[in-house]
Amino acid sequence: METIQIDILNPKAKKLLRNLADLNLIKINKTKNKSDFSDFLQKLRSKSSDEITLDEITDEVEKVRSSRYEK
C-alpha cells in the first residue's frame, strides 16, 4: 500500500475521491491538523502548576548531553 497526501483544489475532485472510496479502490483517512498538536501542547502546559526556570532547563540539557557522550 502506498500513502500520499493531496491538496484538493476543486470540490469536484473530492466527490471523485469519495466515489473511489465507495468502490473500495481507495481509503480516505482524516489527518489531524498541525494546530491540533499545538492545542495538545498548550493543554499539557496549562496542567503544570510550576514554572520551569532557565536553570532547570539548562541542568536537564546538560544531564542528557553528558549521558549521551559517556557512551
N, CA, C and O atoms as CSV, one atom per row, in Angstrom:
chain,resi,resn,atom,element,x,y,z
A,1,MET,N,N,0.850,-1.173,0.000
A,1,MET,CA,C,0.000,0.000,0.000
A,1,MET,C,C,0.895,1.235,0.000
A,1,MET,O,O,1.948,1.259,0.638
A,2,GLU,N,N,0.467,2.231,-0.709
A,2,GLU,CA,C,1.195,3.489,-0.803
A,2,GLU,C,C,0.325,4.599,-0.231
A,2,GLU,O,O,-0.881,4.633,-0.474
A,3,THR,N,N,0.921,5.490,0.515
A,3,THR,CA,C,0.191,6.608,1.106
A,3,THR,C,C,0.695,7.900,0.487
A,3,THR,O,O,1.902,8.124,0.390
A,4,ILE,N,N,-0.239,8.750,0.069
A,4,ILE,CA,C,0.111,10.064,-0.464
A,4,ILE,C,C,-0.808,11.107,0.159
A,4,ILE,O,O,-1.911,10.799,0.609
A,5,GLN,N,N,-0.334,12.331,0.174
A,5,GLN,CA,C,-1.143,13.444,0.662
A,5,GLN,C,C,-1.422,14.352,-0.527
A,5,GLN,O,O,-0.521,14.667,-1.304
A,6,ILE,N,N,-2.665,14.765,-0.662
A,6,ILE,CA,C,-3.039,15.633,-1.777
A,6,ILE,C,C,-3.749,16.869,-1.254
A,6,ILE,O,O,-4.341,16.855,-0.175
A,7,ASP,N,N,-3.682,17.927,-2.028
A,7,ASP,CA,C,-4.442,19.143,-1.740
A,7,ASP,C,C,-5.551,19.228,-2.785
A,7,ASP,O,O,-5.281,19.202,-3.986
A,8,ILE,N,N,-6.768,19.328,-2.339
A,8,ILE,CA,C,-7.912,19.378,-3.247
A,8,ILE,C,C,-8.158,20.824,-3.648
A,8,ILE,O,O,-8.428,21.681,-2.806
A,9,LEU,N,N,-8.062,21.079,-4.940
A,9,LEU,CA,C,-8.245,22.434,-5.454
A,9,LEU,C,C,-9.658,22.671,-5.976
A,9,LEU,O,O,-10.120,23.810,-6.038
A,10,ASN,N,N,-10.331,21.605,-6.345
A,10,ASN,CA,C,-11.666,21.719,-6.928
A,10,ASN,C,C,-12.597,20.781,-6.162
A,10,ASN,O,O,-12.265,19.612,-5.967
A,11,PRO,N,N,-13.751,21.272,-5.728
A,11,PRO,CA,C,-14.675,20.422,-4.971
A,11,PRO,C,C,-15.110,19.155,-5.718
A,11,PRO,O,O,-15.474,18.160,-5.092
A,12,LYS,N,N,-15.073,19.194,-7.057
A,12,LYS,CA,C,-15.442,18.015,-7.833
A,12,LYS,C,C,-14.455,16.868,-7.574
A,12,LYS,O,O,-14.827,15.695,-7.620
A,13,ALA,N,N,-13.218,17.216,-7.306
A,13,ALA,CA,C,-12.207,16.193,-7.040
A,13,ALA,C,C,-12.527,15.444,-5.755
A,13,ALA,O,O,-12.288,14.241,-5.661
A,14,LYS,N,N,-13.060,16.139,-4.781
A,14,LYS,CA,C,-13.431,15.494,-3.519
A,14,LYS,C,C,-14.542,14.474,-3.750
A,14,LYS,O,O,-14.540,13.391,-3.166
A,15,LYS,N,N,-15.478,14.834,-4.599
A,15,LYS,CA,C,-16.565,13.911,-4.928
A,15,LYS,C,C,-16.024,12.674,-5.637
A,15,LYS,O,O,-16.463,11.556,-5.366
A,16,LEU,N,N,-15.075,12.875,-6.540
A,16,LEU,CA,C,-14.451,11.747,-7.234
A,16,LEU,C,C,-13.732,10.830,-6.245
A,16,LEU,O,O,-13.806,9.606,-6.358
A,17,LEU,N,N,-13.048,11.421,-5.292
A,17,LEU,CA,C,-12.343,10.620,-4.285
A,17,LEU,C,C,-13.325,9.820,-3.434
A,17,LEU,O,O,-13.071,8.662,-3.102
A,18,ARG,N,N,-14.430,10.436,-3.089
A,18,ARG,CA,C,-15.449,9.701,-2.313
A,18,ARG,C,C,-16.017,8.535,-3.113
A,18,ARG,O,O,-16.264,7.459,-2.568
A,19,ASN,N,N,-16.224,8.757,-4.421
A,19,ASN,CA,C,-16.709,7.674,-5.281
A,19,ASN,C,C,-15.704,6.524,-5.330
A,19,ASN,O,O,-16.095,5.358,-5.286
A,20,LEU,N,N,-14.427,6.841,-5.421
A,20,LEU,CA,C,-13.392,5.799,-5.417
A,20,LEU,C,C,-13.386,5.045,-4.097
A,20,LEU,O,O,-13.180,3.832,-4.066
A,21,ALA,N,N,-13.614,5.770,-3.008
A,21,ALA,CA,C,-13.664,5.121,-1.691
A,21,ALA,C,C,-14.884,4.206,-1.602
A,21,ALA,O,O,-14.803,3.128,-1.013
A,22,ASP,N,N,-16.011,4.622,-2.177
A,22,ASP,CA,C,-17.215,3.790,-2.178
A,22,ASP,C,C,-17.005,2.495,-2.955
A,22,ASP,O,O,-17.612,1.469,-2.644
A,23,LEU,N,N,-16.145,2.549,-3.964
A,23,LEU,CA,C,-15.839,1.361,-4.766
A,23,LEU,C,C,-14.728,0.513,-4.135
A,23,LEU,O,O,-14.274,-0.470,-4.720
A,24,ASN,N,N,-14.301,0.910,-2.933
A,24,ASN,CA,C,-13.210,0.224,-2.214
A,24,ASN,C,C,-11.910,0.196,-3.009
A,24,ASN,O,O,-11.138,-0.759,-2.924
A,25,LEU,N,N,-11.679,1.244,-3.774
A,25,LEU,CA,C,-10.427,1.372,-4.509
A,25,LEU,C,C,-9.396,2.162,-3.714
A,25,LEU,O,O,-8.191,1.957,-3.859
A,26,ILE,N,N,-9.879,3.055,-2.885
A,26,ILE,CA,C,-9.001,3.838,-2.014
A,26,ILE,C,C,-9.648,3.927,-0.635
A,26,ILE,O,O,-10.830,3.632,-0.465
A,27,LYS,N,N,-8.852,4.337,0.335
A,27,LYS,CA,C,-9.358,4.577,1.686
A,27,LYS,C,C,-8.992,6.013,2.045
A,27,LYS,O,O,-7.850,6.435,1.865
A,28,ILE,N,N,-9.950,6.744,2.543
A,28,ILE,CA,C,-9.726,8.133,2.926
A,28,ILE,C,C,-9.544,8.189,4.435
A,28,ILE,O,O,-10.430,7.802,5.196
A,29,ASN,N,N,-8.383,8.675,4.853
A,29,ASN,CA,C,-8.087,8.845,6.272
A,29,ASN,C,C,-8.072,10.326,6.601
A,29,ASN,O,O,-7.454,11.123,5.897
A,30,LYS,N,N,-8.739,10.677,7.647
A,30,LYS,CA,C,-8.700,12.059,8.110
A,30,LYS,C,C,-7.402,12.259,8.886
A,30,LYS,O,O,-7.055,11.437,9.734
A,31,THR,N,N,-6.692,13.329,8.606
A,31,THR,CA,C,-5.467,13.631,9.332
A,31,THR,C,C,-5.708,14.815,10.242
A,31,THR,O,O,-6.521,15.695,9.959
A,32,LYS,N,N,-4.996,14.810,11.317
A,32,LYS,CA,C,-5.116,15.925,12.257
A,32,LYS,C,C,-4.292,17.101,11.749
A,32,LYS,O,O,-3.233,16.926,11.145
A,33,ASN,N,N,-4.788,18.270,12.000
A,33,ASN,CA,C,-4.074,19.480,11.623
A,33,ASN,C,C,-2.908,19.710,12.561
A,33,ASN,O,O,-2.880,19.197,13.679
A,34,LYS,N,N,-1.952,20.484,12.095
A,34,LYS,CA,C,-0.819,20.825,12.941
A,34,LYS,C,C,-1.276,21.609,14.163
A,34,LYS,O,O,-0.645,21.546,15.218
A,35,SER,N,N,-2.364,22.341,14.023
A,35,SER,CA,C,-2.865,23.123,15.149
A,35,SER,C,C,-3.368,22.211,16.268
A,35,SER,O,O,-3.369,22.605,17.434
A,36,ASP,N,N,-3.800,20.984,15.916
A,36,ASP,CA,C,-4.226,20.040,16.943
A,36,ASP,C,C,-3.069,19.703,17.875
A,36,ASP,O,O,-3.251,19.592,19.087
A,37,PHE,N,N,-1.885,19.543,17.305
A,37,PHE,CA,C,-0.703,19.266,18.115
A,37,PHE,C,C,-0.384,20.460,19.005
A,37,PHE,O,O,-0.033,20.300,20.174
A,38,SER,N,N,-0.505,21.633,18.453
A,38,SER,CA,C,-0.263,22.852,19.220
A,38,SER,C,C,-1.267,22.969,20.369
A,38,SER,O,O,-0.900,23.352,21.480
A,39,ASP,N,N,-2.519,22.641,20.102
A,39,ASP,CA,C,-3.542,22.667,21.150
A,39,ASP,C,C,-3.233,21.649,22.244
A,39,ASP,O,O,-3.418,21.918,23.431
A,40,PHE,N,N,-2.761,20.475,21.825
A,40,PHE,CA,C,-2.391,19.435,22.780
A,40,PHE,C,C,-1.257,19.906,23.688
A,40,PHE,O,O,-1.304,19.706,24.902
A,41,LEU,N,N,-0.243,20.528,23.098
A,41,LEU,CA,C,0.873,21.037,23.900
A,41,LEU,C,C,0.406,22.116,24.869
A,41,LEU,O,O,0.832,22.156,26.023
A,42,GLN,N,N,-0.460,22.972,24.395
A,42,GLN,CA,C,-0.981,24.037,25.254
A,42,GLN,C,C,-1.744,23.454,26.435
A,42,GLN,O,O,-1.636,23.949,27.557
A,43,LYS,N,N,-2.519,22.398,26.180
A,43,LYS,CA,C,-3.278,21.752,27.246
A,43,LYS,C,C,-2.341,21.121,28.273
A,43,LYS,O,O,-2.578,21.214,29.477
A,44,LEU,N,N,-1.277,20.479,27.789
A,44,LEU,CA,C,-0.306,19.883,28.705
A,44,LEU,C,C,0.379,20.946,29.561
A,44,LEU,O,O,0.574,20.769,30.763
A,45,ARG,N,N,0.728,22.026,28.929
A,45,ARG,CA,C,1.426,23.098,29.645
A,45,ARG,C,C,0.523,23.771,30.667
A,45,ARG,O,O,0.993,24.222,31.711
A,46,SER,N,N,-0.761,23.840,30.374
A,46,SER,CA,C,-1.678,24.504,31.297
A,46,SER,C,C,-1.887,23.678,32.562
A,46,SER,O,O,-2.246,24.227,33.604
A,47,LYS,N,N,-1.666,22.352,32.483
A,47,LYS,CA,C,-1.826,21.498,33.657
A,47,LYS,C,C,-0.674,21.642,34.637
A,47,LYS,O,O,-0.816,21.316,35.815
A,48,SER,N,N,0.451,22.122,34.165
A,48,SER,CA,C,1.617,22.274,35.021
A,48,SER,C,C,1.439,23.488,35.922
A,48,SER,O,O,1.142,24.588,35.457
A,49,SER,N,N,1.625,23.267,37.209
A,49,SER,CA,C,1.463,24.369,38.149
A,49,SER,C,C,2.772,25.117,38.386
A,49,SER,O,O,2.768,26.268,38.822
A,50,ASP,N,N,3.881,24.460,38.097
A,50,ASP,CA,C,5.184,25.080,38.336
A,50,ASP,C,C,5.768,25.618,37.035
A,50,ASP,O,O,5.677,24.987,35.981
A,51,GLU,N,N,6.365,26.790,37.136
A,51,GLU,CA,C,7.076,27.348,36.003
A,51,GLU,C,C,8.473,26.748,35.987
A,51,GLU,O,O,9.118,26.634,37.029
A,52,ILE,N,N,8.932,26.371,34.823
A,52,ILE,CA,C,10.282,25.834,34.691
A,52,ILE,C,C,11.227,26.997,34.459
A,52,ILE,O,O,11.001,27.842,33.593
A,53,THR,N,N,12.281,27.024,35.243
A,53,THR,CA,C,13.251,28.107,35.106
A,53,THR,C,C,14.283,27.743,34.049
A,53,THR,O,O,14.426,26.579,33.674
A,54,LEU,N,N,14.989,28.743,33.581
A,54,LEU,CA,C,16.041,28.531,32.599
A,54,LEU,C,C,17.148,27.653,33.178
A,54,LEU,O,O,17.735,26.847,32.457
A,55,ASP,N,N,17.437,27.798,34.461
A,55,ASP,CA,C,18.465,26.972,35.102
A,55,ASP,C,C,18.061,25.497,35.119
A,55,ASP,O,O,18.901,24.622,34.912
A,56,GLU,N,N,16.784,25.220,35.363
A,56,GLU,CA,C,16.315,23.831,35.362
A,56,GLU,C,C,16.410,23.216,33.969
A,56,GLU,O,O,16.778,22.052,33.816
A,57,ILE,N,N,16.079,23.998,32.976
A,57,ILE,CA,C,16.184,23.511,31.600
A,57,ILE,C,C,17.638,23.243,31.256
A,57,ILE,O,O,17.960,22.209,30.670
A,58,THR,N,N,18.511,24.162,31.615
A,58,THR,CA,C,19.940,24.001,31.338
A,58,THR,C,C,20.500,22.776,32.037
A,58,THR,O,O,21.270,22.023,31.441
A,59,ASP,N,N,20.127,22.564,33.286
A,59,ASP,CA,C,20.593,21.381,34.025
A,59,ASP,C,C,20.149,20.095,33.345
A,59,ASP,O,O,20.934,19.156,33.222
A,60,GLU,N,N,18.907,20.046,32.905
A,60,GLU,CA,C,18.391,18.846,32.246
A,60,GLU,C,C,19.111,18.591,30.920
A,60,GLU,O,O,19.445,17.450,30.601
A,61,VAL,N,N,19.345,19.641,30.162
A,61,VAL,CA,C,20.059,19.501,28.887
A,61,VAL,C,C,21.475,18.989,29.134
A,61,VAL,O,O,21.957,18.115,28.414
A,62,GLU,N,N,22.128,19.523,30.135
A,62,GLU,CA,C,23.495,19.082,30.454
A,62,GLU,C,C,23.523,17.621,30.890
A,62,GLU,O,O,24.453,16.896,30.538
A,63,LYS,N,N,22.530,17.179,31.644
A,63,LYS,CA,C,22.458,15.770,32.059
A,63,LYS,C,C,22.322,14.854,30.857
A,63,LYS,O,O,22.995,13.828,30.760
A,64,VAL,N,N,21.441,15.239,29.944
A,64,VAL,CA,C,21.226,14.410,28.757
A,64,VAL,C,C,22.475,14.385,27.894
A,64,VAL,O,O,22.855,13.332,27.383
A,65,ARG,N,N,23.111,15.523,27.729
A,65,ARG,CA,C,24.333,15.572,26.921
A,65,ARG,C,C,25.438,14.732,27.542
A,65,ARG,O,O,26.136,14.001,26.840
A,66,SER,N,N,25.597,14.833,28.842
A,66,SER,CA,C,26.664,14.069,29.489
A,66,SER,C,C,26.415,12.578,29.404
A,66,SER,O,O,27.355,11.810,29.203
A,67,SER,N,N,25.152,12.144,29.555
A,67,SER,CA,C,24.851,10.723,29.450
A,67,SER,C,C,25.026,10.229,28.009
A,67,SER,O,O,25.413,9.082,27.788
A,68,ARG,N,N,24.745,11.079,27.050
A,68,ARG,CA,C,24.902,10.696,25.636
A,68,ARG,C,C,26.371,10.549,25.266
A,68,ARG,O,O,26.744,9.619,24.551
A,69,TYR,N,N,27.202,11.461,25.748
A,69,TYR,CA,C,28.607,11.451,25.365
A,69,TYR,C,C,29.450,10.504,26.216
A,69,TYR,O,O,30.607,10.250,25.880
A,70,GLU,N,N,28.902,9.981,27.302
A,70,GLU,CA,C,29.624,8.988,28.095
A,70,GLU,C,C,29.823,7.699,27.323
A,70,GLU,O,O,30.823,7.005,27.500
A,71,LYS,N,N,28.861,7.384,26.463
A,71,LYS,CA,C,28.915,6.155,25.682
A,71,LYS,C,C,29.955,6.301,24.625
A,71,LYS,O,O,30.174,5.376,23.842
